[in-house]
Amino acid sequence: MADSIHVRGEGGMVIEMDLPLPDHIEHRVKTGHLRRVNADGTPWRPEEGEVGAPPASAPGVRASKADWIAWAVACGATAEEAEAATRQDLIDAYGGGE
């Protein structure tokens, strides 16, 4: 049996997904559009490095916008706010990295 996780979709439904996640789904988890949850829909508590875990620290200033979006969402921004901001706005608002 394949490893799997549960995510709450945009409509609120809890969906079980096999790992590894397709790239487009992994991106939606990373940017906060889909939230990883327990099978019963309760909040999931990540351990560092797990799929759906927030980044452990701010990305470097040369990191991609997608990395900065993930960091901003981990810091409390909504995915929509983070995606609407420029990469430089995210760097200015959520830390300069290294």
Buried (B, 14 or more C-beta within 10 A) or exposed (E): EEEEBBBBEEEEEBBEBEEEBEEEBBBBBBBBBBBBBEEEEEEBEEEEEEBBBEBEEBBEEEBEBBBBBBBBBBBEBEBEBBBEBEBEBBBEBBBEBE
